[in-house]
Amino acid sequence: MATPPYLKPVPDWQEHEKPSMPGSPSMPWHPPWRRLAYALVAILVGITGALGNGLVTANLQVLQGQLGLTPSEGAWISAAYVMVNVTANLLVFKCRQQFGMRWFAEIGLGVYAVLTVLHLFVGTFATTLIVRAASGLAGAACSTLCLLYMLQSMPRTHTGKMMVIGVGIGQLAAPLAWVVSPALLDQGGGSWHNLYLFEAGLALCSFAAVVVLKLPPGVQIKVFEPLDFLSFALIAPAVAMICAVLVQGYLHWWTDAPWLAWLLMAALLLIVAAVFIEHHRANPLIQTRWFFNGTTLRFVIGGMILRFLTAEQSVGAVSFLRAQGMGPDQLQPLFAIVLAGMVIGMVACSLSFTPRTMVPQILLSIVLFAIAGLLDHHRTSLDRPHDFFLSQFLLSIGAGMFMGPLMLIGIGQALKNGPAYMVTFSVMFSVTQTMGGLVGSAVLNTYQLYREHEYSASLVATMDRTDPQVATRVAQQAAALGGVIGDPVLRSAQGAAQLAQVARRESNVRAYNDVFMFSAMTAVAFLLWLLALLGRTALVKRLDRRRAATLVAASTRPAPTAAPLSIQPAQPPPARP
């Protein structure tokens, strides 16, 4: 493959200052105060890229109520961010290589900040979707910017540790949104304007910080080809359709909405067309041959399952507590614990990071996921947020620990084949993490709804009005309404209805317990699968070393020499007597 032409003159860097690849900034020496500034900008930009979506997720019910939206329309708000964010990563890496990261970041953050400010003056459902889409575009730029700025905060010898922190900062936005939301909603009568005002302020601050403190220059090369945009035009809507199906599927129910099937079929056709084009290109955007080999597919499956396991926190613990009537105010202490756990996991992973500890760190995070699920599988309707502190703290440590090593393992596999494979890895990593979260949410929500209906039908079927216990409970419910409802028949009917609500509440509790157990068993099965793969790899390496040692020993052993021939004189025959 020919080297692409340089678009700008290459500076005369020293060896330790050269960028690792085109599109990455150089690594010059910085004074300590500038390194600290780079670290602070990395934290600001990383939080900004994901906090807006976190604020929407934490306060989705408030937004739905104030904008008059149905649950399906509310789900489109979160989907708009994900649909744009995951597809934007298709072009982020090549934008860095050809135009420079600063150009892309300033454009993305500038548009995001302007749209967020304008949304404060309009505030309709349509503009909300546009702002969330712009937030997804800015989030794609911010996650990369956060990593690049964090790498400038320490010398090159600490690159691995800084990558772990840079990748993990974006994860802190979700629990941080839950922590700050009550204070934001308390101002101005709890209006959604406060959320977007805060988001707009962060976007403007990040834009100013990126403009004032610029990244060091790097190498810019010509990498875009016309077919790149054709592939993007095929892959982007296909991924967006899949995201829409995963977000809306369990709300409309999978078999009751034919349009979900049409979206999946259209997405499949677009993906097949894109793969066909990319497979036959000389310089593909997606390296299809590498993507479909066994090692890469195992990495994709593993990355998706890891993100799937973290969905237990939002679908399991948070939804369980919301079903018990807990709001953002009551959940604030729980997410303060979650935030602390993620910080501890991220810092512990960074401090203990070496090439040899990457796999053990991932295995430890899976063990923590399994323990968290097992701790939560026996919940009752009397449990409150403080009962989840330990389990969610352990889960958060695992969530903060696995992301950095997972990304570095993938980067190592991609760079073995060359820098051109980094585009494929960037897309692959973004898709696995986003899709893993969406699949986790869709599967766990579907499983919870299915089990709730099963338990509800079972409990209602056993509620016979002739049963003395059932009759007593209905009478107690009716007696509690004596001061409100005078008609005894209506009071008795209302008491029966309240008893049915209690049965449904308990059905929900049992269903969520099944979700916790399902998540724990998935973690255990995934752990056993990884251990089997590692054991097989170690056995193959051991056999290879033994075979190589045998070959070396055979090649160094002296060849056997033939015994020298001795010619004996012929003996005369014995004399006859």
C-alpha positions as CSV (number, residue, x, y, z in Angstrom):
1,M,0.0,0.0,0.0
2,A,1.5,3.4,-1.1
3,T,2.1,6.0,1.6
4,P,-0.5,8.8,1.3
5,P,0.9,12.3,0.4
6,Y,1.5,14.7,3.2
7,L,-0.7,17.8,3.2
8,K,1.7,20.0,5.3
9,P,5.4,20.0,5.7
10,V,6.6,17.6,8.4
11,P,8.5,19.4,11.3
12,D,11.9,18.2,12.2
13,W,10.9,16.5,15.4
14,Q,13.2,14.6,17.7
15,E,12.6,10.9,17.9
16,H,10.6,11.0,21.2
17,E,8.4,13.9,19.9
18,K,7.1,12.2,16.8
19,P,3.4,11.4,16.6
20,S,2.6,7.7,17.0
21,M,0.6,7.9,13.7
22,P,-0.9,10.4,11.3
23,G,-3.8,12.2,13.0
24,S,-2.2,12.1,16.4
25,P,-0.5,15.1,18.0
26,S,3.2,15.2,18.5
27,M,4.6,14.7,22.0
28,P,6.9,17.7,22.8
29,W,8.1,18.6,26.3
30,H,5.7,20.6,28.4
31,P,6.3,22.4,31.7
32,P,4.3,21.0,34.7
33,W,1.7,23.8,34.7
34,R,0.9,23.1,31.0
35,R,0.6,19.4,31.7
36,L,-1.9,20.1,34.5
37,A,-3.8,22.3,32.1
38,Y,-4.0,19.5,29.5
39,A,-5.3,17.1,32.2
40,L,-8.0,19.6,33.3
41,V,-9.1,20.3,29.8
42,A,-9.3,16.5,29.1
43,I,-11.6,16.1,32.1
44,L,-13.8,19.0,31.1
45,V,-14.1,17.9,27.5
46,G,-14.6,14.2,28.4
47,I,-17.4,15.0,30.8
48,T,-19.0,17.5,28.4
49,G,-19.2,14.9,25.6
50,A,-21.4,12.5,27.6
51,L,-23.0,14.6,30.4
52,G,-25.8,16.0,28.2
53,N,-27.0,12.6,27.4
54,G,-26.6,11.5,31.0
55,L,-28.8,14.5,32.1
56,V,-31.5,13.5,29.6
57,T,-31.4,9.9,30.7
58,A,-31.6,10.7,34.4
59,N,-34.5,13.2,33.9
60,L,-36.3,11.6,31.0
61,Q,-39.6,11.4,33.0
62,V,-39.4,15.1,33.7
63,L,-38.7,16.0,30.1
64,Q,-41.6,13.7,28.9
65,G,-44.0,15.4,31.4
66,Q,-43.0,19.0,30.6
67,L,-42.9,18.5,26.8
68,G,-46.0,16.3,26.8
69,L,-44.3,13.2,25.2
70,T,-45.3,9.6,25.2
71,P,-42.7,7.0,26.5
72,S,-42.0,6.1,22.8
73,E,-41.3,9.7,22.0
74,G,-39.1,10.0,25.1
75,A,-37.1,7.0,24.0
76,W,-36.3,8.8,20.6
77,I,-34.6,11.5,22.6
78,S,-32.0,9.1,23.9
79,A,-31.8,7.2,20.6
80,A,-31.0,10.4,18.7
81,Y,-27.7,10.8,20.6
82,V,-26.7,7.1,20.2
83,M,-27.6,7.0,16.5
84,V,-25.4,9.9,15.6
85,N,-22.6,9.2,18.1
86,V,-21.9,5.6,16.9
87,T,-22.0,6.6,13.2
88,A,-19.8,9.7,13.6
89,N,-16.9,7.5,14.6
90,L,-16.8,6.2,11.1
91,L,-15.2,9.5,9.9
92,V,-13.6,10.8,13.1
93,F,-10.3,9.0,12.6
94,K,-9.9,10.0,9.0
95,C,-10.9,13.6,9.8
96,R,-8.1,13.7,12.3
97,Q,-5.6,12.4,9.7
98,Q,-6.6,14.8,6.9
99,F,-7.9,17.9,8.6
100,G,-6.4,17.7,12.0
101,M,-8.3,17.0,15.3
102,R,-8.4,20.7,16.3
103,W,-10.5,21.6,13.2
104,F,-13.0,18.8,13.8
105,A,-13.2,19.5,17.5
106,E,-13.8,23.2,17.1
107,I,-16.5,22.6,14.4
108,G,-18.2,19.9,16.4
109,L,-18.2,21.7,19.8
110,G,-19.1,25.0,18.2
111,V,-22.2,23.7,16.4
112,Y,-23.2,21.8,19.5
113,A,-22.9,24.9,21.7
114,V,-24.9,27.1,19.3
115,L,-27.7,24.5,18.9
116,T,-27.9,24.0,22.7
117,V,-28.3,27.8,23.3
118,L,-30.9,28.1,20.5
119,H,-32.9,25.2,22.0
120,L,-33.4,27.3,25.1
121,F,-35.5,29.7,23.1
122,V,-37.5,27.1,21.2
123,G,-37.9,24.0,23.3
124,T,-40.0,21.7,21.0
125,F,-39.7,18.0,20.5
126,A,-38.1,18.5,17.1
127,T,-35.4,20.8,18.3
128,T,-34.8,18.5,21.3
129,L,-34.0,15.7,18.8
130,I,-31.7,18.0,16.8
131,V,-29.8,19.0,19.9
132,R,-29.4,15.4,21.0
133,A,-28.1,14.5,17.5
134,A,-25.6,17.4,17.7
135,S,-24.6,16.2,21.2
136,G,-23.9,12.7,19.7
137,L,-21.6,14.3,17.1
138,A,-19.9,16.4,19.7
139,G,-19.6,13.4,21.9
140,A,-17.7,11.5,19.2
141,A,-15.2,14.4,19.0
142,C,-15.0,14.9,22.8
143,S,-14.2,11.3,23.6
144,T,-11.2,11.4,21.2
145,L,-10.2,14.9,22.4
146,C,-10.3,13.8,26.0
147,L,-7.9,10.9,25.2
148,L,-5.5,13.1,23.2
149,Y,-5.4,15.8,25.8
150,M,-4.8,13.3,28.6
151,L,-1.9,11.9,26.8
152,Q,-0.2,15.3,26.8
153,S,-0.5,15.5,30.6
154,M,2.3,13.0,31.2
155,P,5.6,12.0,29.5
156,R,5.4,9.3,26.8
157,T,6.6,6.6,29.2
158,H,3.1,6.8,30.9
159,T,1.1,6.5,27.7
160,G,-0.7,3.3,28.7
161,K,-1.7,4.6,32.1
162,M,-3.0,7.9,30.6
163,M,-5.0,6.0,28.0
164,V,-6.8,4.1,30.7
165,I,-7.8,7.3,32.4
166,G,-8.6,9.1,29.2
167,V,-11.0,6.3,28.0
168,G,-12.6,6.1,31.4
169,I,-13.4,9.8,32.0
170,G,-16.5,9.7,29.7
171,Q,-18.0,6.9,31.9
172,L,-18.1,9.3,34.9
173,A,-20.7,11.5,33.1
174,A,-23.7,9.2,33.7
175,P,-23.4,8.9,37.5
176,L,-22.4,12.6,37.7
177,A,-25.6,13.5,35.9
178,W,-27.7,11.8,38.6
179,V,-25.7,13.6,41.3
180,V,-26.1,17.1,40.0
181,S,-29.7,16.7,38.6
182,P,-31.6,17.4,41.8
183,A,-29.7,20.7,42.4
184,L,-30.4,21.8,38.8
185,L,-34.1,20.9,38.9
186,D,-34.5,22.7,42.3
187,Q,-33.7,26.0,40.6
188,G,-36.4,27.8,38.7
189,G,-39.3,25.5,39.5
190,G,-37.7,22.3,38.2
191,S,-37.8,23.3,34.5
192,W,-35.9,21.4,31.8
193,H,-34.4,24.8,30.8
194,N,-31.9,24.4,33.7
195,L,-30.6,21.2,32.3
196,Y,-30.0,22.6,28.9
197,L,-28.6,25.8,30.3
198,F,-26.0,23.8,32.2
199,E,-25.3,21.7,29.1
200,A,-24.9,24.8,27.0
201,G,-22.5,26.3,29.6
202,L,-20.3,23.2,29.6
203,A,-20.3,23.2,25.8
204,L,-19.2,26.8,25.6
205,C,-16.5,26.2,28.3
206,S,-15.1,23.2,26.4
207,F,-15.1,25.1,23.2
208,A,-13.2,28.0,24.8
209,A,-10.7,25.6,26.4
210,V,-10.0,23.7,23.2
211,V,-9.4,27.0,21.3
212,V,-7.2,28.5,24.0
213,L,-5.1,25.4,24.8
214,K,-4.5,23.7,21.5
215,L,-3.1,20.3,20.9
216,P,0.5,20.1,19.5
217,P,0.6,19.8,15.7
218,G,0.7,16.4,14.0
219,V,1.1,14.9,10.6
220,Q,-1.7,15.5,8.1
221,I,-2.1,13.1,5.1
222,K,-4.6,12.8,2.3
223,V,-6.8,9.7,3.2
224,F,-10.4,10.5,2.1
225,E,-11.6,8.8,-1.1
226,P,-15.0,9.3,-2.8
227,L,-16.0,5.7,-1.9
228,D,-15.5,6.5,1.8
229,F,-18.6,8.8,1.7
230,L,-20.6,6.1,-0.2
231,S,-19.8,3.5,2.5
232,F,-20.6,6.0,5.2
233,A,-24.0,6.8,3.5
234,L,-24.7,3.0,3.6
235,I,-23.4,2.1,7.1
236,A,-24.6,5.2,9.0
237,P,-28.4,4.7,8.3
238,A,-28.0,1.0,8.8
239,V,-26.5,1.4,12.3
240,A,-29.1,4.1,13.1
241,M,-31.9,1.7,12.2
242,I,-30.5,-1.0,14.4
243,C,-30.3,1.4,17.3
244,A,-33.9,2.5,16.7
245,V,-35.1,-1.1,16.8
246,L,-33.2,-1.8,20.0
247,V,-34.5,1.3,21.7
248,Q,-38.1,1.0,20.6
249,G,-38.5,-2.8,20.5
250,Y,-39.6,-3.6,24.0
251,L,-41.7,-0.4,24.3
252,H,-43.9,-1.4,21.2
253,W,-43.2,-5.1,21.8
254,W,-41.2,-6.9,19.3
255,T,-43.9,-8.9,17.6
256,D,-46.6,-6.2,17.6
257,A,-44.8,-3.6,15.5
258,P,-44.2,-4.8,11.9
259,W,-42.2,-1.6,11.1
260,L,-39.4,-2.9,13.4
261,A,-38.9,-5.8,11.0
262,W,-38.8,-3.5,8.0
263,L,-36.1,-1.4,9.7
264,L,-34.0,-4.5,10.3
265,M,-34.4,-5.8,6.8
266,A,-33.4,-2.4,5.4
267,A,-30.4,-2.2,7.7
268,L,-29.3,-5.7,6.6
269,L,-29.5,-4.8,2.9
270,L,-27.5,-1.6,3.5
271,I,-24.8,-3.4,5.5
272,V,-24.5,-6.2,2.9
273,A,-24.1,-3.5,0.2
274,A,-21.5,-1.6,2.3
275,V,-19.5,-4.8,3.0
276,F,-19.5,-5.8,-0.7
277,I,-18.1,-2.4,-1.6
278,E,-15.5,-2.4,1.2
279,H,-14.4,-5.9,0.5
280,H,-13.3,-5.1,-3.0
281,R,-11.7,-1.7,-2.4
282,A,-7.9,-1.2,-2.5
283,N,-8.0,1.2,0.5
284,P,-11.2,0.3,2.4
285,L,-12.7,2.3,5.1
286,I,-13.5,-1.0,6.9
287,Q,-11.0,-3.8,6.7
288,T,-13.6,-6.6,6.2
289,R,-11.0,-9.5,6.0
290,W,-9.6,-8.5,9.4
291,F,-13.0,-7.8,10.9
292,F,-14.3,-11.3,10.1
293,N,-11.4,-13.3,11.3
294,G,-11.8,-15.4,14.5
295,T,-9.7,-13.2,16.8
296,T,-11.4,-10.0,15.9
297,L,-14.9,-11.6,16.2
298,R,-14.1,-12.9,19.6
299,F,-12.9,-9.4,20.6
300,V,-16.2,-7.9,19.3
301,I,-18.3,-10.5,21.2
302,G,-16.3,-10.0,24.4
303,G,-16.6,-6.2,24.2
304,M,-20.3,-6.4,23.7
305,I,-20.8,-8.8,26.6
306,L,-18.8,-6.6,28.9
307,R,-20.9,-3.6,28.1
308,F,-24.0,-5.8,28.3
309,L,-23.2,-6.6,31.9
310,T,-23.0,-3.0,32.9
311,A,-26.6,-2.5,31.8
312,E,-27.6,-4.3,35.0
313,Q,-27.1,-1.1,36.8
314,S,-29.5,1.1,34.8
315,V,-32.1,-1.6,33.9
316,G,-31.8,-3.6,37.2
317,A,-31.1,-1.4,40.1
318,V,-32.3,2.0,38.9
319,S,-35.5,0.7,37.3
320,F,-36.2,-1.4,40.4
321,L,-36.0,1.6,42.6
322,R,-38.0,3.7,40.3
323,A,-40.7,1.1,40.3
324,Q,-40.8,1.4,44.1
325,G,-41.4,5.2,43.8
326,M,-37.8,6.5,44.1
327,G,-37.0,9.7,42.3
328,P,-33.7,11.5,41.5
329,D,-33.5,13.0,45.0
330,Q,-33.6,9.5,46.6
331,L,-31.2,8.1,44.1
332,Q,-28.6,10.8,44.5
333,P,-26.7,9.1,47.3
334,L,-26.6,5.8,45.4
335,F,-25.0,7.5,42.4
336,A,-22.5,9.3,44.5
337,I,-21.4,5.8,45.6
338,V,-21.4,4.7,41.9
339,L,-19.3,7.7,40.9
340,A,-16.8,6.9,43.7
341,G,-16.6,3.3,42.6
342,M,-15.9,4.2,38.9
343,V,-13.2,6.6,40.0
344,I,-11.6,4.0,42.2
345,G,-11.8,1.4,39.5
346,M,-10.3,3.7,36.9
347,V,-7.5,4.9,39.1
348,A,-6.7,1.4,40.4
349,C,-6.6,0.1,36.8
350,S,-4.2,2.9,35.7
351,L,-1.8,2.5,38.7
352,S,-1.6,-1.3,38.2
353,F,-1.5,-1.2,34.4
354,T,1.1,-3.2,32.6
355,P,0.9,-5.3,29.4
356,R,0.7,-8.4,31.7
357,T,-2.1,-7.0,33.9
358,M,-4.6,-6.1,31.1
359,V,-6.3,-9.5,30.9
360,P,-6.4,-10.1,34.7
361,Q,-8.0,-6.6,35.1
362,I,-10.7,-7.6,32.7
363,L,-11.3,-10.9,34.4
364,L,-11.5,-9.1,37.8
365,S,-14.1,-6.8,36.4
366,I,-16.2,-9.8,35.3
367,V,-16.0,-11.3,38.7
368,L,-17.2,-8.1,40.2
369,F,-20.2,-8.0,37.8
370,A,-21.1,-11.5,38.9
371,I,-20.8,-10.7,42.6
372,A,-23.0,-7.6,42.2
373,G,-25.7,-9.6,40.4
374,L,-25.7,-12.3,43.1
375,L,-25.9,-9.8,45.9
376,D,-29.0,-8.2,44.3
377,H,-31.0,-11.3,43.3
378,H,-33.0,-11.5,46.6
379,R,-34.5,-8.0,46.7
380,T,-37.9,-7.2,48.2
381,S,-40.3,-4.3,47.9
382,L,-38.9,-3.0,51.2
383,D,-35.4,-2.4,49.8
384,R,-34.3,1.2,49.3
385,P,-31.3,2.8,47.7
386,H,-28.9,2.3,50.6
387,D,-29.5,-1.5,50.3
388,F,-27.8,-1.3,46.9
389,F,-24.7,0.6,48.0
390,L,-22.3,-2.4,48.2
391,S,-23.5,-4.2,45.0
392,Q,-23.5,-1.1,42.9
393,F,-20.1,0.0,44.3
394,L,-18.6,-3.3,43.2
395,L,-20.2,-3.2,39.8
396,S,-19.0,0.4,39.3
397,I,-15.4,-0.6,40.2
398,G,-15.6,-3.3,37.5
399,A,-17.1,-0.8,35.0
400,G,-14.3,1.7,35.6
401,M,-11.7,-1.0,35.3
402,F,-12.4,-2.9,32.1
403,M,-12.7,-0.1,29.5
404,G,-9.0,0.9,29.2
405,P,-7.5,-2.6,29.0
406,L,-10.1,-3.6,26.5
407,M,-9.3,-0.7,24.2
408,L,-5.6,-1.2,24.5
409,I,-5.9,-4.9,23.6
410,G,-7.9,-4.0,20.5
411,I,-5.4,-1.3,19.5
412,G,-2.6,-3.8,19.8
413,Q,-4.4,-6.2,17.5
414,A,-5.1,-3.5,15.0
415,L,-1.5,-2.0,14.9
416,K,-0.1,-5.5,14.2
417,N,-1.6,-5.1,10.7
418,G,-0.8,-1.4,10.2
419,P,-2.2,2.1,10.9
420,A,-4.8,1.7,8.2
421,Y,-6.6,-0.8,10.5
422,M,-7.1,1.8,13.2
423,V,-10.2,3.2,11.4
424,T,-11.8,-0.3,11.5
425,F,-10.8,-0.6,15.2
426,S,-12.2,2.8,16.1
427,V,-15.5,2.0,14.5
428,M,-15.6,-1.5,15.9
429,F,-14.9,-0.4,19.4
430,S,-17.5,2.3,19.3
431,V,-20.1,0.0,17.8
432,T,-19.4,-2.8,20.3
433,Q,-19.7,-0.5,23.3
434,T,-22.8,1.3,22.1
435,M,-24.5,-1.8,20.8
436,G,-23.6,-3.8,23.9
437,G,-25.3,-1.2,26.0
438,L,-28.4,-1.1,23.8
439,V,-28.6,-4.9,23.5
440,G,-28.3,-5.2,27.3
441,S,-31.0,-2.7,27.9
442,A,-33.3,-4.3,25.3
443,V,-32.7,-7.9,26.4
444,L,-33.0,-7.2,30.2
445,N,-36.1,-5.0,29.8
446,T,-37.7,-7.6,27.6
447,Y,-36.9,-10.4,30.1
448,Q,-38.1,-8.3,33.0
449,L,-41.5,-7.6,31.2
450,Y,-41.9,-11.2,30.3
451,R,-41.2,-12.5,33.8
452,E,-43.4,-9.8,35.3
453,H,-46.4,-10.9,33.2
454,E,-45.7,-14.5,34.1
455,Y,-45.6,-13.8,37.8
456,S,-48.5,-11.4,37.7
457,A,-50.7,-14.0,35.9
458,S,-49.7,-16.7,38.5
459,L,-50.4,-14.5,41.5
460,V,-53.7,-13.2,40.2
461,A,-54.8,-16.8,39.3
462,T,-54.3,-17.8,43.0
463,M,-56.3,-14.8,44.4
464,D,-59.6,-16.5,45.1
465,R,-62.1,-14.2,46.8
466,T,-63.4,-17.2,48.8
467,D,-59.9,-17.7,50.3
468,P,-60.1,-16.4,53.9
469,Q,-56.7,-14.7,53.6
470,V,-57.6,-12.9,50.3
471,A,-61.0,-11.8,51.8
472,T,-59.2,-10.5,54.9
473,R,-56.7,-8.5,52.8
474,V,-59.5,-7.0,50.6
475,A,-61.4,-6.1,53.7
476,Q,-58.3,-4.4,55.2
477,Q,-57.8,-2.4,51.9
478,A,-61.4,-1.4,51.9
479,A,-61.4,-0.4,55.5
480,A,-58.5,2.0,54.9
481,L,-60.8,3.8,52.4
482,G,-63.7,4.2,54.8
483,G,-63.2,7.9,55.3
484,V,-63.0,8.5,51.5
485,I,-65.5,6.2,49.9
486,G,-69.0,5.8,51.5
487,D,-70.4,3.1,49.2
488,P,-69.4,-0.3,50.6
489,V,-69.6,-2.0,47.3
490,L,-67.4,0.6,45.6
491,R,-65.1,0.5,48.6
492,S,-64.8,-3.3,48.3
493,A,-64.1,-3.1,44.6
494,Q,-61.4,-0.4,45.2
495,G,-59.9,-2.6,47.9
496,A,-59.7,-5.5,45.4
497,A,-58.1,-3.2,42.8
498,Q,-55.4,-2.1,45.3
499,L,-54.7,-5.7,46.2
500,A,-54.2,-6.4,42.5
501,Q,-51.7,-3.4,42.4
502,V,-49.8,-5.0,45.3
503,A,-49.7,-8.3,43.4
504,R,-48.3,-6.5,40.4
505,R,-45.7,-4.7,42.5
506,E,-44.5,-8.0,43.9
507,S,-44.5,-9.5,40.5
508,N,-42.2,-6.7,39.4
509,V,-39.9,-7.4,42.3
510,R,-39.6,-11.1,41.5
511,A,-39.0,-10.2,37.8
512,Y,-36.2,-7.9,38.7
513,N,-34.7,-10.6,40.9
514,D,-34.6,-12.8,37.8
515,V,-32.9,-10.0,35.9
516,F,-30.2,-9.8,38.6
517,M,-29.7,-13.5,38.5
518,F,-29.7,-13.6,34.7
519,S,-27.0,-10.9,34.7
520,A,-24.9,-12.8,37.2
521,M,-25.1,-16.1,35.3
522,T,-24.2,-14.3,32.1
523,A,-21.1,-13.0,33.8
524,V,-20.2,-16.4,35.2
525,A,-20.6,-18.0,31.8
526,F,-18.6,-15.3,30.1
527,L,-15.8,-15.7,32.7
528,L,-15.7,-19.5,32.1
529,W,-15.6,-18.9,28.3
530,L,-12.7,-16.5,28.6
531,L,-10.8,-18.8,30.9
532,A,-11.3,-21.7,28.4
533,L,-9.9,-19.4,25.6
534,L,-6.9,-18.4,27.7
535,G,-6.3,-22.0,28.7
536,R,-6.4,-23.1,25.1
537,T,-4.1,-20.3,24.0
538,A,-1.6,-21.2,26.8
539,L,-1.7,-24.9,25.8
540,V,-1.1,-24.1,22.1
541,K,1.8,-21.8,23.0
542,R,3.3,-24.5,25.3
543,L,3.0,-27.1,22.6
544,D,4.6,-24.7,20.1
545,R,7.5,-24.1,22.4
546,R,8.0,-27.8,23.0
547,R,7.9,-28.5,19.2
548,A,10.3,-25.6,18.6
549,A,12.7,-26.9,21.3
550,T,12.5,-30.4,19.8
551,L,13.4,-29.0,16.3
552,V,16.3,-27.0,17.7
553,A,17.6,-30.0,19.6
554,A,17.3,-32.2,16.5
555,S,19.2,-29.6,14.4
556,T,22.1,-29.2,16.8
557,R,22.6,-33.0,17.5
558,P,25.7,-34.3,15.6
559,A,24.8,-36.7,12.8
560,P,25.8,-40.4,13.4
561,T,29.0,-41.4,11.6
562,A,29.4,-44.9,9.9
563,A,32.0,-47.3,11.4
564,P,35.2,-47.5,9.4
565,L,35.6,-50.5,7.2
566,S,38.4,-52.9,8.1
567,I,39.8,-55.2,5.3
568,Q,41.1,-58.4,6.8
569,P,43.5,-60.6,4.8
570,A,41.9,-63.8,3.6
571,Q,42.6,-66.8,5.8
572,P,43.9,-69.9,4.1
573,P,41.6,-72.9,4.3
574,P,42.5,-75.4,7.0
575,A,44.9,-78.2,5.8
576,R,43.4,-81.7,5.3
577,P,44.7,-84.3,7.6
